[in-house]
């Protein structure tokens, strides 16, 4: 294999990779052996026709594409390693020469990591903030916990009120005619969730069990059922059941039931402490983001479009994995939103650019400040990672290669760079 490296504009590089005629012939033979069983040649048993006969019947190039696909992955990987370049995009492959008896030649255009010229990154000014917990925040958290520990009771001695969980029968009419999908029986509806259109839920407030109600609403425009969009409708509704949440009383017994504390006051103090810790973590993240944003503003870099595309695709892939964990495929998501993958990628590009810029400036600070990761810290990180995967640390070390280990070390160094710029930042009073 031979390699030529040509620098292009905007941190793009073209690799011209040549495999010998002998290597191409070997790939052709592999392609023939792989595909011969799929071809029916008169006068030969299936899979027994000589390659020369097949090539004569179907043309000399019948196995070219498969042969090229056999060569390209390994040849590109070797060329990428030999080039010593810091490649940050998928290769754009273009076949230059594909002919029996001649070397196989292809090019791979790739983006390389841009050089960064750092501006000011120490002593960045940020607004001083102080995290506090208000009574409203404490009460909101207590209400949430009470709701989590509530019980549902059936109500029979009063009409529907906001927040009730009801069971209803309903049928909808437009211009006096029942419409498709407008009928339901024993339907569970919580008042105030606005899961029904317009003021449907509000019109049930004050109604009693067994009472038939006429609910007048207007369908939104646009609406998923185009024939109903913007039209007024009448729903005949019967309330069949009313239920409500019964919240526990806030007292020492409640604190003992839901926590390790004996008194409500002790429990409140613990909740306040947790809220404060979370707010301090959020404030720290905001400060870090603000500082990194200012460092990016002060820096100069030219990010190749191919690098942005690769990062955007990675973000989309991460999103797809999260969707899958929630039981939703990307195909379903696209159907619900009316988007396609290209639109989603375009939407994620600003996030991709920000992610790339942040990483580049922080890696540059690692280099500028000679930030290193102690071996004991690295070993501890591997132990923590192994624990999160529920496996032994030694087993994890066996599974990850040197490149992955270097990536982990760089990730740790980047976090140290974040801590460094935060420590050197100057807090000023808000204007």
N, C-alpha and C positions, 0 to 999 in steps of 0.2 A: 504494500500500500504506500502511495506517495501523497503528500499533502502540500498545498499552497495556501497561504493565508493572505487575504487582501483586506485592508482596512477601508471601510466605506464611511459615509457621513453619519453623524448623529449616533455614534457609538454602535454602529452596525459593522459586522465583519462577514466576509464571504470566505468559506472554506471550500477549496476545490480538492476533491478526494478521488484518487485513482486507484482502482484495483486491477491487478494484472489480468491479461487475457486468460491465463491459466486458472486464476481464481473465478473468473466469470464462467469459464467452461465447467468448472466443478459445480458452480451454482446451477447452471443449466441442467447438468446431469441430475442433481438433487431435485430440481423442479420436475424433470421428466419422471423420475422414480415416484415422486409424490402424486403425480396426476395421471399416470398411464392407465391406472385401473378405472378411471372415469370415462375413458374414450373407447368407443366401439369402432374397430377397424376391420373392414371386410377381409376375411381370409385368416384372421388371427383371433385366438381366444382373448377374452377381455383381459387387459393388463399385460399381454404378451407381445404386443406390436413393438418392433424396434423404434428407437427414437428417430432415426433417419426417415422411416416410412411416415411417421406422424408429422414430422416437419415438412415432408414433401407434400402431404395431403392438406395440412392446415396452414402452411407457411412457416418460414424459418423463425418467425418471431413469436410462435405460440407459447413458448416457455419464458420469454424475455421478462414479462412483468413479475412472475413468481421468482425468477432468478434475482431480479433487482431487489425485490422485497426480502430475499434471503441475505443479500450482501449488505444492504444499506444500514440496518440497525447496528451491527457489530463494527462496520467500517466507520460509521459516524462516531460511535462511542470511543473508538481508539483515536480517531482524529481529534476529537474534543479534548481528550486527555493529553495527547501529544502537543496540541497547540498551547497548552498552559493558560488558556484564557478563562476568565471568570464569566461563564455563560449564564445569562439570566432570562432566556426565552427558549421556547420550542424552536427547532430548526425548520426553516422553509426549504424543502428539498426540491431540486430541479435536476432532472437527468440530462446530461450533456451528450454522452456517447453510449450507445447501447447497440452493439453489433457483434455478431459471432466472430471469433478470431481476433478481436481487438480488446484493449483494456476497457473496463467499465468505468465511466467517469460521471460523477454527479457533484453538484454544489449544495452547500448548506448555508443559508444566510441566518445569522444568529445575532442577538443583541448581547453586548458585554456590559458588565457593571460600570456605570459612569464614574468618572472622577468627580470628587466633591471638593469645592473650595469653601472652607468654613469661614464664616464671618464671626461676629461675637457670639460666644456660647457660655461664657462665665459671667456671673454678676447680672443675669437677666432680671429685670424688674417685674415683680408680680404683685397684685393687690393682696394686702393682708386680710385674712379671713379668720373668724373664730366660730367654731362649731358649737351650737347650743341646742338644747332640747326644750321646746315649749310645752305648756300644759296641753295645748291642742294636739300636738304630735303624740304625747303620752296617752291621752284619752283615745285617740284614733287607733293606736296599737292595742289598747285594752279592749276597745269595741271589736276589733278584728278577732282577738283571742276569745272574747265572749261569743261571737258568732260561730267560731269554730267549735265551741263547746256547747252550743245551744241544742235544744231538742224541739222537734216539730210536733205541734198539737193541733187537733182538729177543732175548728170554731163553728158553732151552730147558733149562737145567740146574738150575732151582729152582722151587719152588711160588710161588703168588701172594702178594704182600705189599702192605701199605698203600701207596697212591700209584701202583701199577702201572696201565698202560693195557691192558685186556684186550679180547678179542673172544670173545663167548659166543653159544651157542644156548640158548634157554630156552622152557619151556612151563609155564603156570600152571594149577592145578586147585583148585577149591573143592568140598568134599564129594566128591572123587574125579572131578569132571566138569570138563573143560577149559572155560574161559570165554572169551568174545569179547575180542579184543585182548590176550590173555595169552601170545601166542606171538611169538617173534622169532628170526631167524637172522642170524649174522654181525653181532651187535649190539656196538658199541663202548661199553665201560663203564670209566671210570676209578674205581678203588677209592678210597673216601674222599670222593667228591664228594656222596654222599647223594642222588643223582639217582633212585635206586630207593627203594621204600618200606621202612620199618622197618629191620631189620638185614640186609637182603638182601646188601649188599656185604661186610659183615664176615664173613659165613658162607662167602665164597669165599676168604678168606685161608687160606693153607696148602694149597690144592688145586693139583693138577698139570694140565698140558696133557693133554687127552683124558679126564680124569676126570669122570664124571657125578656131580653133587652134588644132594642133596635139600635145598632151602632152605625153611625154615618161617618165614612172616611173618604179620602181621595187618594188614589194610587199615585205614587211619585212618578215624575217624568224626567229622565227615562226610567223604565222598569224592566225586569228580566222577562216578563210576559208582555211583549210589545202591544198586544191587543187590549191590555188593561191600562197601559201607561196614561197617566193624567186623568183617568176617568173616576167620577164619584161612584161609590159602592155602598150598599146597605148590607150589614151583617145581622142576621138573627142569632142571638147568643143566649144560651141558658147556662147559668152558674150552677154547677153540680156539687162542688166541694170548695170549702175555704179552709186553708191551714195557715198557721203563722209560726214564726220562730219564738220560742220562749227562752230568753237570755238568762243565764245564771246571775245571781246577785253578786255584786262586787264586795266581797268581805274576806275575812281570814280563811273561811272554809274553802272559798273559791281558789285562793292562792295555794292552799295545801293540796287541792285536787289537781291543779294544772302545773304545779312547780315543786321545787325542792324546799320552798320557803314556808315558814310557819305563819307569817303575817302578810297582809296585803301591802303594807308599807315597804317591807323588805323586797317583795316581788316587784313593786313599782320602781324601786331604786335599781334593781337588776335590769328591768326593761329600759329604763333611762340610760343606763350604762351601755347596753347593747345598741340602742339607737344612736348614742353619741359616737361609739366606735365606728359604726357604719357611715355616719356623716363625716367623720374625720377621714375615713378611707376614701369616700367620694371626693372630699375636698382635695385630698392629696392627688387623686387621679386628675382632677380638673387643673391643679397647679402644674402637674407633669405635662399634660396636653398643651397648656398655655405656653409653657417654657419651650417645648419642642416646636410648637408652631412658630414662635419668634426666632428660634435657631434656624428653622427652615427658611424663613423670610430673609435672614441675614446670610444664608449660604447661596452658592451658585452651583447648579448641576444641570445636565442635559439628559433627560430620561428618554430613551428610545421607545417608540410606540409599541414595538413588539414586546418589550418588558412590561408595559402597562397592560397589554392584551393578556399576557401570561398570568399576571397577578389578578386581573379581573376574572379570568377563567377559574383560578384557584378559589376566589371568593364565592363564585357561583357554585363550585363543587362543594365547598364547605356548607353553603346554604342548602344544597340538595341533601347532604348528609343529615343536617338538622331536621329537614322536612321528613326524611325517611324515618328518623327516630320518633317522629310524631305520627307516623303511619300514613304519610301523604307522599305520593310520588311527584317528581317534577312535572310529569305529564299532566297530572291532576291539577297541580298548582297553575301551570300554564293555561289550562282550560278554564279554571275559575277566574283568573286575572285577565285573560285575553292577551297575554304577552307571549313572546317567543324567546328563545335563549339569547339571540343577538340583542334584543331589546333589554333583557335583563343584564347582559354584560355591559351594554352601553350605560345603563343606569348605575352600575357599580364602579365605573371608571374613576369618578372623583375619589371614592374610597380607596381604590387601588393606587392612585397617585399619592394620596396622603400616606398610605402604608409604606410605599416605596421610599418616599422622601424621608419619613421618620427613621426608617431602618438605615438609610444611607448616611444621614447626618450622625446618627448615634454610633454607627460603625466607624465613622471618621473620627469621632471623639475618642472612641476606644483606642484608635491608633495614635492620635495626637497626644493623649494623656498616658499612653503606654499602660492601659488598664489590663490586668491579667487576672486569671482565676486560679486560686490555690488548688492544689491537687486534692486536699482533704474536702474542700467545698464541692469540687466536681464529683468526688466519690459519694458525698452525702446526697447530692442531687440525683445520682443514679439509684441510690437506695430509696429515695422518696418516689422516684418515677416507678421503680419496680413495685413498691408497695401499692401505688395507685393502680397498677395493672394486675395486682395480686399474684406476683411471681417473685422468685428469688433474684437478688441483685446480680449474682454471678451468671444466672441464666440470661438476664437482660444484656449483660456485657457480651455474652456469646452471640446474641442475635443482632446487635448493632455493630456496624463497621466503623472504620476510622473516620470516614467522611461524616457519618452521623454524630460521632463523638465530638468532632471538631465543631459541628453545627451547635451542639448542646453547649459547648464551651463558649462559643460566640454569643449565643442567646443569653447566657449568664453574664458575659462581659457587657453586653448591651444594657442589661438591667442595671449593672453597676454604673454604667455611663448615665443612665436616667437618674440614679441616686446622686451621682456626682453633680450634675447640673442643678438638681433640686437643692442640694446642700449649699451650692455657691450662689444661688439666686438671692436677690435682695427684695425683701417684702416692704412695700410702701403703702401708706394709707390710701384708701379708696378716695377717688376725687368726687 
